Amino acid sequence: MKFLNKKVYKVIFFIIATALMLYPVMPNDYISSLYPVNLNDKIEHGAVFFILSLFLNRASDTKKHRLRNIILLSAFGIVIELIQHFIPHRSTSINDALANIVGILVFQLAFSIYLYVRKRKFRVSKIQ
């Protein structure tokens, strides 16, 4: 069952990615006013990159593209952290970059499990 086509997933991915590129240049107090929920910073980083990975993965769903997506999104997360080094009111954090990568890998693991279960379910239903 396809909910959205690949073009829609790409558009959503690029909207989120563009918002993430603006995030490092915003002052922390402005971000707090936009986003009043106070979760652990690392959980937020992981969740955002989990969602980015979801949309990019749905936009390009072959195994070759999945590896490319992991590499590109990881690089994107690292670049965002490096950019923050040059912004006066922001700071670079290796832990934030690692949380971004963990979010990507958690999505990929969950998606692999989903594909495995779906494939086994299809085989079982085919046999019966």
Phi, psi and omega in degrees: 000125179255124181275312179229154177276171185299325180296320179294317177299321178296317180298313179298317178302312183291329175295313180295316181297321178295317177299322178293328178290332178279333184306314183295336183270356179273142175295149182301321181292328177291318179298318179298325180287330178283328188230084188286347180289132183249085175264168174300134183305320182290325177295319178298315179299312180298318181295318180296317181284336170298313181293317177301317180296321177302307184292319179292323179294320179290334179282337180212102194249026174268162180299321179298318179291327179298317178295316177300317180298318178299313182295312183293318180292324176297315178297320178300315179297321179291318180297319178301318178293320179294322178301322182296338177298329184265001179259125187304319185266011181236167177219151179277141178222120177295328179294325175294318178297319178294322177296322176300313181295321177298318178301319178296313183291325177296317177299313183298322177294313179298319180293321177296319177296317178301313180296320180296313180296317180297319179294317179294320179297319179295319179296317181296316181293330179289323180290321183284000000 
